[in-house]
Amino acid sequence: MPGLQSSGRGGVQKCRLQPVDRAVARGLYGSWRPTADQRARLKQIFPTGVCDY
């Protein structure tokens, strides 16, 4: 799958990360459009970003 990298440890996968705002702009959450408060919460939960797929 694009965006995944093997860690070399029994098939554990690690994805490439992207900022929450980019993920929302690219439509990775489908039709859900988070409010400003929801985006802020996502950024708190995922400070280094979310998977790029």
N, C-alpha and C positions, 0 to 999 in steps of 0.2 A: 504494500500500500504506500503511495507517495506520502512523504512527510514522516515516515517511521524509520528509525534507526535501531538496529539490533545492539543490545548491550553486550552480546557475547556470553550471556549468563542464562543458559537454559531457555532461550527464546523470549526473554523479557524485552519489550519494545519501549522505545522512548521517542516521542514525537518532537518535531520542531515547534517552537512556540511563536505566537504572535500576540500583540497587544489586544486586549478586549475590544477596544474601539475598532480596530481593523477587522476583527472577527464579525462584529455586528455589521459593519459597512459591507462586508463581503457576503452577508446573508447566511452565515454559518449556523444561525439559530432559527432558520426557517422564517416563518412569518412573524415570529415574536420580535417586537421592537421594545427593548427595555427602556424604562424611564431613566432619567438622570440618576435617581436614587438607586435603582436596580443596577445600573452600570457601575456606580461607585461601590456597591456591595460586591459585584463580580470582581472588581479590581482589588478589593480587600482579600477576597478568597483566593484569587489567582494573581498575586502581585508580579509574578514573572511572565504571565501570559497564559494563553490557552492553546491547545493543539491546533495546528493549521489545516485540519481537514474536517 
